[in-house]
Structure formats: C-alpha cells, structure tokens
Amino acid sequence: MELRTETDILVPQLWQEGRPRGAEWGVTAPGTMVVSPDRRRCGFRFVTEGYMGEGRYREWVVVDGVPSQECGPGSARWPIVFSPDSSRVAYAANPRDRLGYAMAIDGAWHTHRGPIGPYVFSNDSRRFAYGVTGRDQAVIVDGSTIEVIGDPYQVCLSPGGASVAFSLRRGRGFVVVKDGVEWEPYTDIQQMQYGPTGDRLVVVARRGREWHVVVDGVALPGGDRIGHLCFSQTGNSMAYAARRGNGWCVVVDGKPGREHAGVSDVQFLPGTDTVAYAATERRGFLSRTTSVVIGGVAVSEHKRLYCFQFLPDGRRYWLWCNTGHFLYADGLPLKKLPYADGPPLKKLPVEGLSRPVFSPDGQHFAYIRRVEMPPLSAYQLVVDGERGVFLTGSPLPSGSQFAFVGSKSIELCTQPSGGLLRMRIALEEETA
C-alpha cells in the first residue's frame, strides 16, 4: 500500500491578505485556531503586538480570511463555534467602538449590557441559542428573549431544536429549566444533554454530597462520582458508571449492575442496545486484572488493559493491553496489530490521537505518534501500523480533525507556526 499526500493551505503562516489597517505587526492568538467539522472552513483570533504587553492592544476575529469588526481586550476568552453542517459560525466579543458585549452570529453583531454566557447550535444547524449574564440575564433562542432569574450556566437544544433547556446559577446552587418548566434546585451541575431522540433531557447533578443522573426531573441511582455517560445509537438505552464507596458499577436504564474495583470505556455496541465496558477486579492486595465485559459477561481477561473500542461492524473490537494491540471478536483474539517503532502515545492532550481510528469498513486503521528528534520533535501519521507520513506542524487539539473520508483516504488539519494546513492522505494499492 502506498500513501499519497496532498496539502491545502487554509491559513498561510504569515497571514497578509485581508489584514485590517493597523494590524501589520499582528499575530494569531495562541490556542484560538478552530476548524469546521467538514475541515473546509477555519477561524482564529488575530491580535496586534499589544497582546505581548507592548503598545496598544487590538483584536479581530478572522473567519475564512475575512476579519470582523475590531474587538476589545479580553475577547479571546470566548470560543469560535461552527455549526455541525459547517455552514454557520458564531462567537462572542467585546466591541471596540461601544460599551457592552456582542454575540456575533453569521457576521451579524447583537449587543447586550451583560457578558455573553454559553452558546450552542442545534444538531441540524438551524437554531442557535445563547445566554446573557450580569445586567441582562436572559436566554436568547433565534432572536427571541427568555428573561430568567440567575446567570445562564449551560444551554442545550434537543436534536431538531424543538426543545430548549438551560441551567441557571442562582445563589449558591443551580436550577434547570426545560421548555419553561423549572426543576428542583441542585448543589452543582456537571453535564446536561438531550438523548439522541430528543425526548429526554439528562442532567448529571449533585444534591448534597451525592451525584445523580436526572432524566426529565427523575433522579436515577447515583453515587460519589458519575462518569462515562453514553447513549445507544438507537436512543432506547442509556448507561453510565457510578462510584459507591470503594467500588464502581455500571447503571443501564436505571438498573445498577455488579460492583467492580474500577470501570472504564463504557460504550454501546454500534447499532444495538448492548453495553460493553472494561472492569477491573482485585486479585489479592496488590494484584489486579481487567476484563472486557459485553452484555454483562466477561469475555476476555488481561493483566493490564489500557483501553478498547468497537469497530463499526459491532462485532470486532480493538484492544490495547500489556502484551500489545489486538483485534478481537467474540472474546477471542483475531490478530495482533503491528505498530511501527513502538505504540502511539498513551497520554496526549489531543482527543482521539492516543487510539487508532478505523475506516468505515474496518479494514484500515491509523494513529498519530510523536517522533523525538532532539532537540526537536515531530508528529507522524501511521496507517495500518506500517507506513507513515510526517506531518507539517502539530495536529489541532481536536480529534474531529483526524478522520477517514470513505475507506481509502484520511483528512486531518495541522498547525505549523501561525498557519493552518489541511492534509489528505490517499491509501493506494501498490502495483507491480
């Protein structure tokens, strides 16, 4: 197999064309580069040298090479957000030429007296909602204002956008409001989201010292900690891990399972309502083993299991244990996967890059590893554990920027100093 690479420049390393007046000595603000889900659009914050502590500070938001109105100091704390279909973009800012705060939606600025809170697009990209804190406490959905008592903390739109929910910071606690109906107050809120079908609002909240998963206002079994909340692709089932005392259990549709010393990688098999997870058991004072549990049955046991994930076919799964990387099916190893020059990074502050990404047909996999070349280091994309392509710059801090497009090509975005590139790696069969 041969790897053919094509590179497109989304943002030049020295962005010049379209620069506003007075920004001749500007730089791209670190950590602000964002790419749309389809990897065709990008946005970033551009600041003058005053950002480094010298001279007058000036800032703009640049989307697709076009700068916005000039922003005031402190605007970089708000993220640039693209809609799921990549057609829309939104960001918040401090306007330079007037008092207050602004929410920019598709280039149109809407000003408020209070700071902008959370903002989100619906999954069909048609609706947009955001919160306003401080003097103008409100939640605004497609231009319609909902006055509230308390600062908006989270805003959530159901799939399709038919239902609106948000949480408010009120006094020392929080309240959740769904379609105008206020729930009981909570001490803290960790997570809030709708299920895939949009008919259930799920909130991970704490009341007193105990955390619960609350579904439409009804608290399910909880514990000292809650994690790994997930839904089946059908939307019929929900699972999460709960810690109780010194043990963990997996709760499926409100029913707790057996207790384990530890639980990780809770997931549903693709296209089914069957739950799988990694369970750690104590074997003596210092010895522990970890098993893959599918549908409540332990199918394979390992001395040390780092992580695992199912392939799109819902039958095979990739597993990383102390003896290497394997492809399993029905609890039995099919083959050991090759990894060039050692495994990928176990811990990398970039989502999705510590695990391989599989093609839709499950025939190919790829991962990114860091190659140390003192005094420098570089990143390399490795396909099927055998062939590698060195990347220009470092990967963006988002796993969504690294994906198979079909089964024969990979797209990812990398960030050389001050710029942005889109790379396509085509997988071609070798010819004699």
HUNORVEN-V733936 format. One record per residue. N is the residue number from 1. OMEGA is omega in whole degrees, 0 to 359 (* if undefined). Layout:
n->N omega->OMEGA
n->N omega->OMEGA
This chain:
n->1 omega->178
n->2 omega->179
n->3 omega->179
n->4 omega->187
n->5 omega->172
n->6 omega->184
n->7 omega->174
n->8 omega->178
n->9 omega->176
n->10 omega->176
n->11 omega->177
n->12 omega->179
n->13 omega->174
n->14 omega->182
n->15 omega->183
n->16 omega->185
n->17 omega->179
n->18 omega->180
n->19 omega->177
n->20 omega->179
n->21 omega->180
n->22 omega->182
n->23 omega->183
n->24 omega->184
n->25 omega->182
n->26 omega->178
n->27 omega->173
n->28 omega->181
n->29 omega->183
n->30 omega->175
n->31 omega->183
n->32 omega->182
n->33 omega->182
n->34 omega->179
n->35 omega->179
n->36 omega->182
n->37 omega->179
n->38 omega->178
n->39 omega->178
n->40 omega->182
n->41 omega->179
n->42 omega->177
n->43 omega->179
n->44 omega->175
n->45 omega->180
n->46 omega->185
n->47 omega->177
n->48 omega->184
n->49 omega->176
n->50 omega->177
n->51 omega->180
n->52 omega->175
n->53 omega->181
n->54 omega->176
n->55 omega->183
n->56 omega->181
n->57 omega->176
n->58 omega->186
n->59 omega->175
n->60 omega->168
n->61 omega->182
n->62 omega->178
n->63 omega->181
n->64 omega->177
n->65 omega->182
n->66 omega->181
n->67 omega->178
n->68 omega->167
n->69 omega->181
n->70 omega->181
n->71 omega->178
n->72 omega->180
n->73 omega->176
n->74 omega->182
n->75 omega->185
n->76 omega->181
n->77 omega->178
n->78 omega->181
n->79 omega->170
n->80 omega->186
n->81 omega->172
n->82 omega->177
n->83 omega->182
n->84 omega->179
n->85 omega->175
n->86 omega->183
n->87 omega->184
n->88 omega->180
n->89 omega->179
n->90 omega->176
n->91 omega->178
n->92 omega->183
n->93 omega->168
n->94 omega->179
n->95 omega->180
n->96 omega->191
n->97 omega->179
n->98 omega->181
n->99 omega->176
n->100 omega->184
n->101 omega->184
n->102 omega->170
n->103 omega->182
n->104 omega->180
n->105 omega->182
n->106 omega->176
n->107 omega->179
n->108 omega->183
n->109 omega->178
n->110 omega->187
n->111 omega->178
n->112 omega->179
n->113 omega->181
n->114 omega->179
n->115 omega->178
n->116 omega->178
n->117 omega->181
n->118 omega->176
n->119 omega->188
n->120 omega->170
n->121 omega->171
n->122 omega->186
n->123 omega->175
n->124 omega->175
n->125 omega->183
n->126 omega->185
n->127 omega->180
n->128 omega->181
n->129 omega->177
n->130 omega->180
n->131 omega->176
n->132 omega->183
n->133 omega->176
n->134 omega->187
n->135 omega->181
n->136 omega->182
n->137 omega->183
n->138 omega->169
n->139 omega->186
n->140 omega->181
n->141 omega->180
n->142 omega->177
n->143 omega->178
n->144 omega->185
n->145 omega->173
n->146 omega->180
n->147 omega->184
n->148 omega->174
n->149 omega->184
n->150 omega->180
n->151 omega->176
n->152 omega->183
n->153 omega->177
n->154 omega->176
n->155 omega->187
n->156 omega->175
n->157 omega->180
n->158 omega->173
n->159 omega->186
n->160 omega->175
n->161 omega->183
n->162 omega->183
n->163 omega->180
n->164 omega->177
n->165 omega->177
n->166 omega->176
n->167 omega->182
n->168 omega->172
n->169 omega->185
n->170 omega->183
n->171 omega->179
n->172 omega->182
n->173 omega->183
n->174 omega->173
n->175 omega->178
n->176 omega->178
n->177 omega->177
n->178 omega->180
n->179 omega->176
n->180 omega->181
n->181 omega->183
n->182 omega->178
n->183 omega->177
n->184 omega->182
n->185 omega->179
n->186 omega->178
n->187 omega->182
n->188 omega->177
n->189 omega->182
n->190 omega->188
n->191 omega->177
n->192 omega->180
n->193 omega->174
n->194 omega->173
n->195 omega->183
n->196 omega->181
n->197 omega->177
n->198 omega->182
n->199 omega->181
n->200 omega->172
n->201 omega->183
n->202 omega->181
n->203 omega->172
n->204 omega->188
n->205 omega->179
n->206 omega->173
n->207 omega->188
n->208 omega->180
n->209 omega->186
n->210 omega->176
n->211 omega->178
n->212 omega->166
n->213 omega->185
n->214 omega->181
n->215 omega->181
n->216 omega->176
n->217 omega->181
n->218 omega->182
n->219 omega->175
n->220 omega->180
n->221 omega->183
n->222 omega->181
n->223 omega->180
n->224 omega->178
n->225 omega->177
n->226 omega->179
n->227 omega->174
n->228 omega->177
n->229 omega->181
n->230 omega->178
n->231 omega->172
n->232 omega->180
n->233 omega->178
n->234 omega->182
n->235 omega->183
n->236 omega->187
n->237 omega->178
n->238 omega->180
n->239 omega->175
n->240 omega->177
n->241 omega->180
n->242 omega->177
n->243 omega->178
n->244 omega->183
n->245 omega->181
n->246 omega->183
n->247 omega->178
n->248 omega->173
n->249 omega->177
n->250 omega->181
n->251 omega->181
n->252 omega->181
n->253 omega->176
n->254 omega->182
n->255 omega->180
n->256 omega->176
n->257 omega->182
n->258 omega->184
n->259 omega->177
n->260 omega->176
n->261 omega->179
n->262 omega->180
n->263 omega->177
n->264 omega->175
n->265 omega->176
n->266 omega->184
n->267 omega->174
n->268 omega->174
n->269 omega->183
n->270 omega->176
n->271 omega->182
n->272 omega->174
n->273 omega->180
n->274 omega->183
n->275 omega->174
n->276 omega->178
n->277 omega->176
n->278 omega->183
n->279 omega->178
n->280 omega->179
n->281 omega->177
n->282 omega->176
n->283 omega->186
n->284 omega->186
n->285 omega->184
n->286 omega->186
n->287 omega->176
n->288 omega->174
n->289 omega->181
n->290 omega->182
n->291 omega->170
n->292 omega->182
n->293 omega->180
n->294 omega->180
n->295 omega->179
n->296 omega->182
n->297 omega->177
n->298 omega->186
n->299 omega->178
n->300 omega->182
n->301 omega->184
n->302 omega->179
n->303 omega->178
n->304 omega->180
n->305 omega->181
n->306 omega->180
n->307 omega->175
n->308 omega->178
n->309 omega->181
n->310 omega->174
n->311 omega->183
n->312 omega->181
n->313 omega->177
n->314 omega->180
n->315 omega->180
n->316 omega->175
n->317 omega->177
n->318 omega->185
n->319 omega->178
n->320 omega->181
n->321 omega->185
n->322 omega->181
n->323 omega->177
n->324 omega->181
n->325 omega->186
n->326 omega->170
n->327 omega->184
n->328 omega->171
n->329 omega->180
n->330 omega->177
n->331 omega->182
n->332 omega->180
n->333 omega->176
n->334 omega->179
n->335 omega->175
n->336 omega->183
n->337 omega->179
n->338 omega->174
n->339 omega->184
n->340 omega->174
n->341 omega->176
n->342 omega->184
n->343 omega->174
n->344 omega->181
n->345 omega->177
n->346 omega->180
n->347 omega->179
n->348 omega->183
n->349 omega->176
n->350 omega->186
n->351 omega->173
n->352 omega->185
n->353 omega->177
n->354 omega->180
n->355 omega->177
n->356 omega->174
n->357 omega->184
n->358 omega->175
n->359 omega->182
n->360 omega->179
n->361 omega->177
n->362 omega->184
n->363 omega->181
n->364 omega->175
n->365 omega->181
n->366 omega->176
n->367 omega->179
n->368 omega->178
n->369 omega->178
n->370 omega->181
n->371 omega->180
n->372 omega->177
n->373 omega->187
n->374 omega->6
n->375 omega->183
n->376 omega->173
n->377 omega->182
n->378 omega->178
n->379 omega->181
n->380 omega->173
n->381 omega->182
n->382 omega->182
n->383 omega->180
n->384 omega->176
n->385 omega->187
n->386 omega->184
n->387 omega->182
n->388 omega->176
n->389 omega->177
n->390 omega->183
n->391 omega->175
n->392 omega->185
n->393 omega->182
n->394 omega->179
n->395 omega->175
n->396 omega->182
n->397 omega->176
n->398 omega->180
n->399 omega->181
n->400 omega->181
n->401 omega->182
n->402 omega->187
n->403 omega->171
n->404 omega->172
n->405 omega->193
n->406 omega->181
n->407 omega->185
n->408 omega->178
n->409 omega->181
n->410 omega->175
n->411 omega->174
n->412 omega->178
n->413 omega->178
n->414 omega->185
n->415 omega->168
n->416 omega->186
n->417 omega->175
n->418 omega->183
n->419 omega->181
n->420 omega->180
n->421 omega->170
n->422 omega->183
n->423 omega->173
n->424 omega->178
n->425 omega->181
n->426 omega->178
n->427 omega->182
n->428 omega->178
n->429 omega->179
n->430 omega->178
n->431 omega->182
n->432 omega->*
